[in-house]
Amino acid sequence: MRKIRTAVFGTGFMGKVHTEGIRRLGNVEIAGIAGSSEEKARAFADQVGVERSTGDYRTLLADKTIEAVHICTPNVLHFPMAKDSLLAGKNVLCEKPLATSVADAQTLVDLAKEKGLANCTFQNLRFYPLVQNMRRLREAGEFGDILAVQGTYSQDWLLYDTDWNWRIEKSSNGPSRTFADIGTHWCDMVEHVTGLRIAELCADLQTFHKTRKKPKGSVETFTGKTLQPEDYTEVPIDTEDFGAVLLRLGDRARGALTVSQISAGRKNRLFIEIYGTKGSAAWDQEKPDELWLGHRNEPNQIVVKDPSLMQDAAKSYADLPGGHSEGYDDTFKQVFRRFYKSVEDRKAPVEYPQFVDGLRQLQILDKVLESTSKHAWVTV
Ligand SMILES: NC(=O)c1ccc[n+]([C@@H]2O[C@H](COP(=O)([O-])OP(=O)(O)OC[C@H]3O[C@@H](n4cnc5c(N)ncnc54)[C@H](O)[C@@H]3O)[C@@H](O)[C@H]2O)c1
């Protein structure tokens, strides 16, 4: 079997989950790890058992035997890393958001096309088996015409002004925090499942903590809670903690979304509800193996994930039989499997979100920021 050699850039939360996910495939080997310094990269590579490490990702791009890269670094590094990787002839799987501006995302879409390379924006949350089942039920007409969508993506890990992460600062994160970080996942999912495009929106972003206490050392994702409240610098904050967005989708559907990183007790609640002329569906990422189906004239149902009972077109997104849960981790394997099929055979059908899908999310985000500053409805 041909082994595809790949590299992982970034040694934090996503670096680890990507490394584990790649290894579940069998036909892909990790040829190198790039970190923010030689020391950090080496420590991570030792932890995950990878021989080669570097503090400069460009040394891995110079290796002709490496065919693909995974970009798992803070958002502002996505554009330069993805661009350099495409120019070096690598297939690129980039974490979301694809870039921090529409213009940069468009450059990456164009460059990937020009180079004929596989390109993926990692909107992995659409790959939960029951999200795919919901999409296929909608395609089969089970919900009728979609009238309304609503939901939230809520977390609590940045509730306190002592909570800190690179996402809080525009210099590492880009102009939006909560919407860019998690709102884009919700919008990607709602467009994917309903087949409708967000056409207009009215957004209200809010920064509750006008200042935060910034620790003097660096902090990786979800680790801030263990820090003691000492050695902080008080800094002004200009990225949002919360957002509420009204939506118009397609010709007539309406919707509403909240995004939050300050909702105590909500750890990672992506909740999506779809209401159509015949029926409804609702799904919650914190209970990923259950899909609620709502009916007007018969009892509602809770469908438990079981590939043998899912829509045919959704079955390949579940690997385990009913009663054996599949969660967040498994979405990585599902995307990677499809991405590397494309790397292996550039003519294979593309069954994963591409850079163009990342560009789409940045276009929506741009309009969310515009609407907030204008206090007005805007067209996407
Ligand atoms: N798809 C998802 O479900 C999901 C979940 C979390 C994060 N993300 C995305 O993944 C990306 C990384 O987020 P994270 O939560 O892993 O952050 P993190 O802070 O845990 O990790 C970022 C890593 O990048 C490293 N880094 C910084 N500069 C670097 C450089 N020049 N070269 C190589 N490495 C460098 C840091 O040292 C750190 O290890 C973000 O863009 C985020 O939006 C996606």
The ligand as an SDF file (V2000), in Angstrom:
LIG
                    3D

 44 48  0  0  0  0  0  0  0  0999 V2000
  -12.3550   22.3010   13.7870 N   0  0  0  0  0  0  0  0  0  0  0  0
  -12.4300   22.3630   15.0990 C   0  0  0  0  0  0  0  0  0  0  0  0
  -13.2550   21.7010   15.7160 O   0  0  0  0  0  0  0  0  0  0  0  0
  -11.4770   23.2620   15.8580 C   0  0  0  0  0  0  0  0  0  0  0  0
  -11.3940   23.2180   17.2550 C   0  0  0  0  0  0  0  0  0  0  0  0
  -10.4640   24.0260   17.9000 C   0  0  0  0  0  0  0  0  0  0  0  0
   -9.6360   24.8580   17.1610 C   0  0  0  0  0  0  0  0  0  0  0  0
   -9.7610   24.8960   15.8050 N   0  0  0  0  0  0  0  0  0  0  0  0
   -8.8670   25.7690   15.0050 C   0  0  0  0  0  0  0  0  0  0  0  0
   -7.5470   25.2270   15.0640 O   0  0  0  0  0  0  0  0  0  0  0  0
   -6.5940   26.2690   15.0890 C   0  0  0  0  0  0  0  0  0  0  0  0
   -5.6590   26.0480   16.2820 C   0  0  0  0  0  0  0  0  0  0  0  0
   -6.4200   26.1570   17.4650 O   0  0  0  0  0  0  0  0  0  0  0  0
   -6.0070   25.3940   18.8030 P   0  0  0  0  0  0  0  0  0  0  0  0
   -7.2270   25.4000   19.6230 O   0  0  0  0  0  0  0  0  0  0  0  0
   -5.3360   24.1090   18.4990 O   0  0  0  0  0  0  0  0  0  0  0  0
   -4.9570   26.4290   19.4100 O   0  0  0  0  0  0  0  0  0  0  0  0
   -3.7490   26.1040   20.4150 P   0  0  0  0  0  0  0  0  0  0  0  0
   -3.3580   27.3840   21.0010 O   0  0  0  0  0  0  0  0  0  0  0  0
   -4.0930   24.9900   21.3190 O   0  0  0  0  0  0  0  0  0  0  0  0
   -2.6090   25.5900   19.4160 O   0  0  0  0  0  0  0  0  0  0  0  0
   -1.9980   26.4430   18.4810 C   0  0  0  0  0  0  0  0  0  0  0  0
   -0.5910   25.9240   18.2830 C   0  0  0  0  0  0  0  0  0  0  0  0
    0.0570   26.6200   17.2230 O   0  0  0  0  0  0  0  0  0  0  0  0
    1.4290   26.7610   17.5910 C   0  0  0  0  0  0  0  0  0  0  0  0
    2.0870   27.7780   16.7890 N   0  0  0  0  0  0  0  0  0  0  0  0
    2.0750   29.1250   16.9500 C   0  0  0  0  0  0  0  0  0  0  0  0
    2.8660   29.6930   16.0230 N   0  0  0  0  0  0  0  0  0  0  0  0
    3.3670   28.6900   15.2440 C   0  0  0  0  0  0  0  0  0  0  0  0
    4.2530   28.6300   14.1330 C   0  0  0  0  0  0  0  0  0  0  0  0
    4.7660   29.7420   13.6040 N   0  0  0  0  0  0  0  0  0  0  0  0
    4.5630   27.4240   13.5990 N   0  0  0  0  0  0  0  0  0  0  0  0
    4.0360   26.2960   14.1080 C   0  0  0  0  0  0  0  0  0  0  0  0
    3.2090   26.2850   15.1810 N   0  0  0  0  0  0  0  0  0  0  0  0
    2.8820   27.4660   15.7330 C   0  0  0  0  0  0  0  0  0  0  0  0
    1.3340   27.1010   19.0800 C   0  0  0  0  0  0  0  0  0  0  0  0
    2.5770   26.9020   19.7350 O   0  0  0  0  0  0  0  0  0  0  0  0
    0.2980   26.1000   19.5310 C   0  0  0  0  0  0  0  0  0  0  0  0
    0.8680   24.8550   19.8320 O   0  0  0  0  0  0  0  0  0  0  0  0
   -7.3730   27.5720   15.1310 C   0  0  0  0  0  0  0  0  0  0  0  0
   -7.3690   28.1530   13.8600 O   0  0  0  0  0  0  0  0  0  0  0  0
   -8.7830   27.1760   15.5330 C   0  0  0  0  0  0  0  0  0  0  0  0
   -9.7720   27.9940   14.9310 O   0  0  0  0  0  0  0  0  0  0  0  0
  -10.6440   24.1160   15.1600 C   0  0  0  0  0  0  0  0  0  0  0  0
  1  2  1  0
  2  3  2  0
  2  4  1  0
  4  5  1  0
  4 44  2  0
  5  6  2  0
  6  7  1  0
  7  8  2  0
  8  9  1  0
  8 44  1  0
  9 10  1  0
  9 42  1  0
 10 11  1  0
 11 12  1  0
 11 40  1  0
 12 13  1  0
 13 14  1  0
 14 15  2  0
 14 16  1  0
 14 17  1  0
 17 18  1  0
 18 19  2  0
 18 20  1  0
 18 21  1  0
 21 22  1  0
 22 23  1  0
 23 24  1  0
 23 38  1  0
 24 25  1  0
 25 26  1  0
 25 36  1  0
 26 27  1  0
 26 35  1  0
 27 28  2  0
 28 29  1  0
 29 30  1  0
 29 35  2  0
 30 31  1  0
 30 32  2  0
 32 33  1  0
 33 34  2  0
 34 35  1  0
 36 37  1  0
 36 38  1  0
 38 39  1  0
 40 41  1  0
 40 42  1  0
 42 43  1  0
M  CHG  2   8   1  16  -1
M  END
$$$$
